[in-house]
Amino acid sequence: EVARTRLGGAKLIVVANREPYIHRYTAGGAVEWIRPAGGLTTALDPVMQACGGVWVAHGSGDADRAVTDPSGRVGVPPDDPNYVLRRVWLTPEQEDGYYYGAANGMLWPLCHQVFARPAFDPGHWDAYRRVNQTFADAVLEEAQGGPALVFIQDYHFALLPRLLKAARPDLVTAQFWHIPWPGPEKFLVCPWATDILDGLLGNDLMGFHTQHDCNHFLECVDRALECRIDRERFAVRRGGQATTVKPFPISVDPALAGEYLGDDWAARAGAIRRRHGLADRPLIVGVDRVDYTKGIPERLRAVDRLLHRRPELKGGFHFVQVGAPSRSSIPAYRDLTAEVNGLAERINREHGTAGWQPVVFLNAHHGPEDIFALYRDAAGCVVSSLHDGMNLVAKEFVTARGDERGVLVLSTFTGAARELTDAVLANPFDVDELADGLYA
């Protein structure tokens, strides 16, 4: 409602790496469309449907080109178009360097305190810079002819705001950084730290999850760049450009829980129980991408520790880990999947019986209808992230529990822990503390 009434005739342009709708070929050669998983697309698609405008994204589906015009545009949602999706085409080499290399091999580990070493590859950085320019060209083309608000998403486009402002100083640019921001001691080891900071200061508004992230960002800017910082207003002035820096703790729409659960959630939960031999035992669930920031091995070690310390619990519950495959072309992610599989097998071998396996690892994508049925059916949910900007799984679990039952075991190193203070809070690096959380 705010976006629709306050834009004042300006076009809304959202820029994100991920597109809200993907077209792909079926086995029979027909074209179908799907909504990709992820909170970002789920959150912003209703805004775009309300306001119209343009979503600029990487065209990743194998049938994406087949349905677009020569400029890469297609009306979406496909069944009732009311805004434009502008697809940007990237070569496999560009995607490898920009997305897997610079964004997820460098910036992702650089911004998370998980002791994973970032890879500083000049070739990846060159690809990142070129892709940011490609997106800038597409945005400028879409913004022709009038005022526009450009809302940029995440760490894939750190250079984009400055590129846009250099070409169109009248554009209003805002960016939300969906992951944590590190302190200067860590961030400034990046060879291109000043380029990233200068790029982000092309924004009129820079948003993070928490005040802590805002503080870190300003500390980095203060150390690295010639600028004036107004700490009362949390603003930076550099070269005539003012950037306001603010926290926006992202959340989930609680109404979606009822939509996903429906009236038949118990039947769906029962089907999941039968499929995986869970009988009627209490469930503790974890729901994550298989990512090294999420603390999945740590929670499995806590399950192992719990069973050693409380052997009377054997046969009395299951730990169900839903782990969606993620970034499997990056070696660290392949290694993590192998580690989680190995831990699950060892724990089941050591503690399990012919009729009971303590750990059930579901290494596949699951739709929200199944996820919310598991949330609703579980005795508890564990979020053991080693470092997380917010973590929406924690908030989804709460919204799914209209019965006001169930317990959330939550890492103290998540943004969500600053808000959900009645959860069972635990340090995921402390196996005994996390095991105590699971016992609670």
N, C-alpha and C positions, 0 to 999 in steps of 0.2 A: 504494500500500500504506500509506504514511504517512497520507494523508488518510483512508483507510477506517478505520484502527485508532486514530487519535489524536483524532478529532473528538468522541468521548465522547458521542454521541447528538445533538450539535448539527447543525442543518440547514446544508448548504453552499449558499450562494447566490452564483453568479458573475454579475457585471454587466459587460456589454461592449456597445459600439455594434453590433457585427456579430453576427448570429445564426449558430449552427453548422449549421443546415439551413434552406434557403429553399424554399418551395413556389411554383411558377409554373405558368401555363397553357401548354400546348403549342399549336401551330398548329391542332390539331383540337379544342381546347377542353377536353382532359383535364387533370387536375392531376398534375404530376410534382414530385419534389424533387431538389435538388442540394446538394452541399457547396460553400460558397464557398471561393475561394482565400484563403490567408493562414496564416501560422504560428501566430497566436493561437488560431484555432479548431481547428487541427490538434493543438496542444499540449494544450488544455484539454478537448476532447471526451472523450478516454480517461479523464481524471480524473473527469469527471462520470458517465461510464458505470460507473466503479468504485464511486463513492460514492452515486449518486443525487443528489437535491437539485433545485435550480431554476436555470436559466440565464435571466436577464432581459436582453432585447435589443430593438433596434428591429426591428419587423416590416417588412421591405423588399420581400418578394416579392408579385407581383400576385395570387397565390392564397393568401397567408398567412391572410387572414381566413376563407377558405372552410373551413379544416380545424381552426380553433380553437374552444374553447368561448366562452361570452359574456364570460369574464374574460380572453381572449387566451391561454389555455393549450392546449398540445398535447404529447402524449408523443413523445419522440425517443430514439434514431434512429427514423425513420418505419417501418423494416422490422422493428424489434425494440425497442420503447420500454422504456427503463429509467431515464429521468429526465424532468423537465418543462421545456419551453421556454415561458417567459412572454413573450409579445410585447407591446411597448409601441407604440402607434400614434401617429405624428407627422403633422401636416399638412405639405404641401409648403413652406409658409412657415416652419414650425418647423425642418424639415430644412435649409432654405436658410440660416437664421440661425444655428442651433446647430452644424450639421456643416460646411457649406461656409464659413460666415462666421467664427464665433468659434473653432471647433476648428482648421480647416485654413487659414483666412485670417489668423488672429491667432496662436494658440498654436504651430502647426507652424513658421512662419518665425521666431517669437520664440525657439524652443528650438533651432533649427539655425543654425550659423554659416555661412550661405551667402549673406549679403548681399542677401537678399530682404526687402523692407520689410513688416512686419506691418501689417494694417489694423485700427485700433481704432475700431470702429463701435458706438455705444451700442445700436442696434437689434439687432445680432447678439449683443451681450452679454446683452441682456434675454431673447432667445430661448434662449441657452445656460442662463441662470439658471432660466428656466421649465422647460426640458426636464430639467435636473438635478432639479428638484422633482417632475416627473412620474415620473421613474425612482425617486426616493425613495419616493413614494407606492406604487409597484408593489412595491418591495422590502419595505417595511413590511407590506404586505398578505400577502406570501409568508412573512414571518418571524413571523407571528402564532402564539401558542401555545407558544412555547418558545425556547430558546437557538439562536443562529445565528451562523455565520461568513460574513461578506460579503466576497468577494474581487473587488475593483473593478479594471477594466482601463483604463489609459491616460488620455490627456489630454482625453478627451471628458467626464469626470466629476470635475473638480477640486473642485466644490462639494458633491458627493454625500456624502462621509464626514461632514462637519459636520452636514448635514441629518439624516442617520441617527442620529448620536449625540445630537442635540438631542431627537429623538423617542424613542429607545431607547438610553439610556446603557449598557445591558447588552450590546448587540450588539458582537461582535468584528469590527473592520473592518481589512482589509489592502488595499493598492493597489500595483500595479506600473505604473511609468511607463515605457512602451516606447520613448521617444525621449530624446535627451539633455536635460540640464537646464543652462541657461546661467548665467553668472556674474551677480552683482548689477548690474553696470553696464549689462548688456543687459536683464535681466528686469524690473528695477524701473522701466523706462520705461513699462511697461504700466499704464494707468489703474486697472486692477482687480487689481494685483499682490497687495495685502494681502488681498483677498477670496479669491484663489486659494490663497495660502499658508495662510490661516486654515482654508479648506475642507479642504486636504490634511492639516492637523494634527488633523483629526477622526479620522484613522486611528490604530490601535494600532501598525501596522507600515507603513512607507513604503519601497518597494523601487525601486532603480534598477539599471542595467546595471553601472556601474563606481563605484569609490570616488571618482573625480573628480566624477561627477554628485552623489554624496552630499555632498561637500565644498561644491560650488556651492549646493546646496539649503540647507544650514545657514548659509552666508554670507548668502543672501537673507533667510532667517528672522531672522537676527541683526540685519540692517540694518533690516528693515521692521516687526517686531512686538515687543511687550512679551512676553518669554518668558525661560525659563531653559534654557540649553543645557549639557548634560553631554557634553563632547567625548571623554571617556574611553569612555563607553558609546554614543556617537553617538545621543543621545536628546534630545528637546525636551519641556519641560513648559510647558504654557500653560493657564491656567484650570482646573487640576486634572486635565487630560488629559495623559498621557505618550505620546509617539510615538517609536518606535525607527526609525532610518533606517539601512538596510543595502544593500550591493551584492549583486545576484544575477545574475551573467553568464549570460544565457539561452543555451540551446543547442538542438540537434536530436537526435532519437532516431536513432542510427546504424543501428538495425535496419531503419528505413524505407527506407534506400537499397537494400538487397537486395530488399525488397518491391516498390519502384517499378521497379527494373531488371528483375527476373525473369530468366528464362532466354533471353528473346528480345530483349534490349536491342539487340543488334547489328543485328537485322533492322529494328527501329524506327529506329535511327540511319541505316541504309542508306536507308530510305524518305525520311527527312528530307533526306539528301544528294541523292537523285534529284529530289525535289520542287523543290529550290532550286538545282540545278546546281552542287553543291559537289564533284563527282567524288571523288577520294581524297586531296584536299589536306588538310594539317593545319588544324585549326580553333582559333581563339581565340574563346571565348564570353563574353558578358555577359548576365546575367539580372536584370531589374529591372522594377519598375513605372516608367512614364515619369514621373519626379518630379525636380524641380530639385535635390534634395539628392543624387541618385545619381551625378552627374558623368558623364552619358552624352555630352554634347557634348565634354567634356574628353578622354574616351577616344577619340572619333572624331578629334579633332585630333591625338592622339598617334599614331593609325594613319596619318594623313596625313603627319605629321612622320617617322615610321619609313620610309615609302615614299620620301620625298624624300631621306633620309639613306642608305637602303639600297636603291637601285633594283634590286639583284640579287634582292630578295625578291618583286618583282612577278610575279604569276602563280603564286606558290608557297604561298599560304595564303588563308584567308578569315577575316574578323572577322564573327561572327554575333551580332547584338544582338537578344535576345528582349526586347521592351518591351511589357509589358501596359498597355493604356490605363488612365488613372487620373484621377479628379476632373476630367473634361473640361469641367465647367461653370464651372471657375475659369479666368479668362483666362490666368494664368501657365502653367497646364498645357497649354492649347491652343497657346500660343506656343511652349512647349518642344517639343511634338510637331512643329510646323512647322519649328523650328530643326533638330531631329535629322533629319527627312526631307531638308531642304535640304542639310545637311552630307553626308549619305550620298550624295545625288545628285551633289554637287560632287566628292567624293572618287572616286566611281566614274567620273565623266566625265573627270576629270584623269588618273587612274592606270589605269583599267580598259581592257579590250580587248573585242573581239566575243565572245570565249570565256571571259572572266574578269572578275568584279566583286569588288573587295576587300571591300566592305561589304555585308552582307545584313541588312536591318532587318526583323524580324518583329514588326510592331506589332499583336499580337493576344494573347489569353489562350491559354496552353498548359498542359495538364495535367502533373502531376508525372512521369508515365511518359515523356513526351517530353523534359521538362527533364533528368531524370536520365540518359536515353540520351545527350543532348548532353554533359552533364558527363563521362560515361564515355568518350565518343568523342573528346573534345577534347584538343589538346596543352596548352591552358592556359585559365584562367578569369580575367577581370579584374573586380575590384570597385574602382571608383574614386570611391566616395562622397566628397563634399565634407565631410560630417559625418554620422555614423551612430551611433546608440546602441550597436549591436552589429554587425549585418549577418549574417543567417543563410545567405545565399547562399554566403558564404565557407566556412562550416562544412558546408553541404550538399555542396559540391564535394569537400571532403576525404573525407566519408563515402562518396561515390560512387566513389572511386578505390581499390577493393580491390586493384587491380593495383599500387598504390604508384607510379604514374606520374602525369604531368601536373603543371603548375606553376600556383600561385595568385599572381597579381599583385594586391596588396592595398594600398588607401589607408591611410596612417598615421593618418587621421582617423576611423577606425572603432574601436568597442570591440573588435572581433575582432582588430585588429592587436596588442593588448596580450597576447593569448593565442596567436595563430598566428604566432609570431615567426620561423619558418623560411620563411614566404612571402617573395616578392620584394616588399619594402615600397617604396612610392613616394608622393611628394607629387603629388596629382592636379592641383594648380594649376601644376606645373612640367612643361610639355609635353615637354621633353627628358628629364627623369627618368622620366616615364611611358612615353615611347617606348623608353627603354633597358630598362624593365621588360618591355615587350612583346617586345623583341628577345631578352631573356634567356629 
